[in-house]
Amino acid sequence: MEISALIISAIKETNAKDYPTSLIEKLPENFSPEQIASRMLTRETFVSVKDGEITGTASLDKKTIRSVFVMPRHQGFGIGLALMKHIEKLASNNKTEELTVPSSITAEGFYQKLGYTKMREEHEEVEKIIIMSKIISPV
């Protein structure tokens, strides 16, 4: 599944600079094609496509944004921003008042630029997760 390959590529190339090698080697287990397919049954999953290739993905699990990843060679061109704006618009249309996102260290600055603020940190073994939130304006 292309979404799985995209996420694993982003973890190994982009997130690797912020996390220990032991975690980077373990994380792909959480994003196997089977894991992704299972999550898609309970989440709204979105992808961006360019020239027939999936370049980014993000999903919405009720009021939580999850699995926002952009293929490393396509980062910095607004794909993540477009996916986030799409999710925020959908949430606004559904009268969701606040969205949360569990952020990696790597993505914290990206979410801050979009108006998300840090609520707290969580630690799962050596993985630091920053829980961020944003109030969503109604349409």
C-alpha positions as CSV (number, residue, x, y, z in Angstrom):
1,M,0.0,0.0,0.0
2,E,1.4,3.4,-1.1
3,I,0.3,5.2,2.1
4,S,2.4,2.8,4.2
5,A,5.5,3.2,2.1
6,L,5.1,7.0,2.2
7,I,4.8,7.1,6.0
8,I,7.8,4.7,6.5
9,S,9.9,6.8,4.1
10,A,9.0,10.0,6.0
11,I,9.8,8.4,9.3
12,K,13.2,7.1,8.1
13,E,14.3,10.2,6.3
14,T,12.7,13.1,8.1
15,N,11.9,12.0,11.7
16,A,15.2,10.2,12.0
17,K,17.1,13.4,12.9
18,D,14.9,13.9,16.0
19,Y,14.6,10.4,17.4
20,P,17.0,7.6,18.4
21,T,17.7,5.0,15.8
22,S,16.1,2.2,17.9
23,L,12.8,4.0,17.7
24,I,13.1,4.8,14.0
25,E,13.7,1.1,13.3
26,K,10.7,0.1,15.4
27,L,8.1,2.7,14.2
28,P,7.4,1.2,10.8
29,E,5.8,-1.7,12.5
30,N,2.9,0.7,13.4
31,F,2.4,1.7,9.8
32,S,2.3,-1.6,7.9
33,P,-0.2,-1.9,5.1
34,E,-2.4,-4.0,7.4
35,Q,-2.3,-1.4,10.2
36,I,-3.1,1.4,7.8
37,A,-6.0,-0.5,6.2
38,S,-7.4,-1.2,9.7
39,R,-7.2,2.4,10.8
40,M,-8.9,3.5,7.6
41,L,-12.0,1.7,8.7
42,T,-12.4,4.1,11.6
43,R,-10.8,7.3,10.3
44,E,-11.3,9.7,7.4
45,T,-8.1,9.4,5.4
46,F,-7.0,11.9,2.8
47,V,-4.1,11.8,0.3
48,S,-2.5,14.3,-2.0
49,V,-1.6,13.0,-5.5
50,K,0.8,14.4,-8.1
51,D,1.4,12.7,-11.4
52,G,-0.3,9.6,-10.2
53,E,1.9,9.3,-7.0
54,I,0.6,9.7,-3.5
55,T,2.7,12.6,-2.1
56,G,1.1,13.1,1.3
57,T,-1.5,11.8,3.7
58,A,-3.4,12.8,6.8
59,S,-6.4,11.4,8.7
60,L,-9.1,12.6,11.0
61,D,-10.2,10.4,13.9
62,K,-13.2,12.3,15.3
63,K,-11.5,15.4,16.7
64,T,-7.9,14.2,16.4
65,I,-5.7,14.7,13.4
66,R,-3.4,11.7,12.9
67,S,-0.7,10.4,10.6
68,V,0.2,13.6,8.7
69,F,3.1,12.7,6.5
70,V,4.5,14.1,3.3
71,M,6.9,12.1,1.0
72,P,10.4,13.6,1.9
73,R,11.2,14.7,-1.7
74,H,7.8,16.6,-1.8
75,Q,8.2,18.4,1.6
76,G,8.3,22.1,1.6
77,F,5.8,22.6,-1.3
78,G,2.6,23.1,0.7
79,I,1.2,19.6,0.7
80,G,1.1,19.2,4.4
81,L,-0.5,22.7,4.7
82,A,-3.2,21.8,2.1
83,L,-4.0,18.5,3.9
84,M,-4.3,20.4,7.2
85,K,-6.5,23.1,5.7
86,H,-8.8,20.5,4.2
87,I,-9.2,18.7,7.6
88,E,-9.8,22.0,9.4
89,K,-12.4,23.0,6.9
90,L,-14.1,19.6,7.2
91,A,-14.0,19.9,11.0
92,S,-15.5,23.4,10.8
93,N,-18.3,22.3,8.5
94,N,-19.0,19.5,11.1
95,K,-19.1,22.1,13.8
96,T,-16.1,20.7,15.6
97,E,-14.9,23.4,18.0
98,E,-11.4,22.1,18.7
99,L,-8.9,19.8,17.0
100,T,-6.0,18.0,18.6
101,V,-2.9,16.5,17.0
102,P,-0.3,14.3,18.6
103,S,2.9,15.8,17.1
104,S,6.3,14.4,16.7
105,I,9.3,16.6,17.7
106,T,9.9,17.0,14.0
107,A,6.5,18.4,13.2
108,E,5.9,20.7,16.2
109,G,7.1,23.8,14.4
110,F,4.8,23.0,11.4
111,Y,1.8,22.8,13.6
112,Q,2.7,25.9,15.6
113,K,2.8,27.9,12.3
114,L,-0.8,26.7,11.7
115,G,-1.9,28.0,15.0
116,Y,-1.7,24.9,17.1
117,T,-0.5,25.3,20.7
118,K,1.2,22.8,23.0
119,M,-1.1,21.3,25.6
120,R,1.3,18.7,27.1
121,E,3.9,16.1,26.4
122,E,3.5,12.4,26.5
123,H,6.3,9.8,26.5
124,E,6.0,6.2,25.1
125,E,9.3,4.6,26.0
126,V,11.8,6.9,24.2
127,E,9.2,8.5,21.9
128,K,8.3,12.1,22.9
129,I,4.8,13.1,21.6
130,I,3.6,16.7,21.9
131,I,-0.1,17.0,22.2
132,M,-1.3,20.2,20.5
133,S,-4.7,21.8,19.9
134,K,-6.4,24.5,17.9
135,I,-9.8,26.2,18.3
136,I,-11.6,25.9,15.0
137,S,-13.8,28.8,13.8
138,P,-17.2,27.8,12.5
139,V,-17.9,28.4,8.8
